[in-house]
Amino acid sequence: MKASPAARVYGIGPILVPTLLTFLLAILSAVPLGIPAYTAVTPSFLLMSVYHWTLYRPEQLSYAALFLIGLFFDLLTSAPGTTVGLTPLILLLARWAVLSNRRNFVARGFPFVWSGFAALVAVAATVQWILASLLTLRLMEAHSALFQAVLTVGLFPAATLLFARVQRLTMGA
Amino acid sequence: MNFLPTHLTRSLAPLKSVLQRFAFSALLVMSVAIIVVGKADLAFVERLRTGTADVMAPVLGVLSQPVTAASLLIGRVREMADVYRENDRLRAENTTLLQWQQVARRLESENHELRGLTQYQPSAATWYVTGRVIGTAGGAYSRSFLIDRGSVDGVTKGQAAASGSGLVGRIAEVGERASRILLLTDLNSRIPVTLQDSHERAILAGDNSDRPMLVYLSPTAKPQIGEQIVTSGDGGVFPPGIPVGVISSVGSQPRVIPMTDLSTIDYVRIVDFGLSGVLPQSAVPAPKAPRKGQSDPATRP
């Protein structure tokens, strides 16, 4: 199974697959797992997806898709009184940042790519923390943000395996 | 996109590149605009949020089903492992509870007589409905739940959400089929409470940590570690006496461990006490009688 018929005939498959996968990850982020303290440190599956697809298939996960998915994620998961619009902002900036540095990463080995992701997560988490604090005029508790960042970086290899598999199955190598 | 004819693709190419160049900045501006609008028009954002929750409720309901089942199974297996110890503990607890039952019976009859004497009017009927947690929300910056009960089940804003052991939070947003519970650990949660032993009043203020703070405690109050915290009924949103938590640390900033482990809840009970309190009348419609068959049979008078 190389390329799915949809990908071959219409050419829309390649765009659809990363977009739908990212959308699915947005929904999965909201599913309770019953693990103590999981809610507060749910890893950012969206950032993993943005990083992977922007590096390896930059055409197939567009700014518009990220904007809509980010907005949907915010509407689905934000609590009353929190800011809506922060996630699309972060996702757009993440794609822009990865796209501008893509050349340095795309042909490198996995450890290098992984450390690039760690840097992205660190910056994104910091920006998000600063914006969340500014927008509520209160210093946000940083522990869970820190753990969330660590968990996101830690789970990235597993996510990469999944993304690479999806990529092979639907679009060929 | 090669599903368009080639000549069309070619003539659209410049437009496409322009669009792509501006997409980033345009969408960035739009995100900022949404943040600003969201801050200014809370009702609009709330409508969008409840709309999304309504649409996604069936999907999340299905997705969270195996998780709920798995956590029940894990619970069972764990229970099996120490069934003997658990049995001993329950026997001891049963003895204690039987004594309490005696006390409760005596108090009930005494209470009944006293109510008769004072011609006490019982407060509006209390009813409840049980909902399943279908979505966790908030990530690092807020604490809330999505449950699979909405306005069709009689859920309204401001109702208390409790687990078997105590208060969990309150209903903050209601959709048709789903509602959002603001947990008492959330940054925006403020609950008037009483320290059960000293009868001191305070506000339980969440700060997104697992242990909400006791604020506005009078300077002369001496909170003790292990002291029970219950709702005070001030503000008229919750009735007095719902268990909330236990004081876990004292000092300059006393903190409270909630009665319930908020991260592992599967089911919550939404309780309406017929109180609308400080919330504006528009936000809290008069409590409706639940539709037939939707409230639990144990509805108390």
Interface residues (C-beta under 8 A of the other chain):
Chain A: Y10 G11 I12 I15 I27 L28 S29 A30 V31 P32 L33 G34 I35 P36 A37 Y38 T39 A40 V41 T42 S44 S62 Y63 A64 F67 G70 L71 F72 L75 L76 T77 S78 A79 P80 G81 T82 T83 V84 G85 L86 P88 L89 L92 L93 R95 W96 Q128 W129 A132 L135 T136 R138 M140 E141 H143 S144 A145 Q148
Chain B: M1 N2 F3 Q20 A23 F24 L27 L28 M30 S31 V32 A33 I34 I35 G38 K39 V45 E46 L48 R49 G51 T52 A53 M56 V59 L60 L63 S64 V67 T68 A70 S71 V133 I134 G135 T136 A137 G138 G139 A140 Y141 S142 R143 S144 F145 L146 A172 E173 R180 L182 D186 L187 N188 D207 N208 S209 D210 D261 S263 T264 D266
